[in-house]
Amino acid sequence: MSSTTGTACPHCGWPDGAEPFQVVSGHTTAAGRTVWTRCGCGSLQVRVVDARGVRVVSRSRPAPDHPSPAGR
């Protein structure tokens, strides 16, 4: 999955263009696909996959009980 945003997670720095730590769910939409993922820091992300590429359009704060990938 490559991102068209060119950004990184503001909580842990994991690049949006990298593979997500975990795919939680996904579904097809009229415009493409919506995928819910979890970053290595525990932050939930909503990714839109369409003709323009892959974009993280929303993200939560990290899970409070989830260790940072940098601390592994």
Buried (B, 14 or more C-beta within 10 A) or exposed (E): BEBBBEEBBEBBEBEBBBEBBEEEEEEEEEEBEBBBBBBBBBBBBBBBBEEEBBBBEEBEEBEEEBEBBEEE
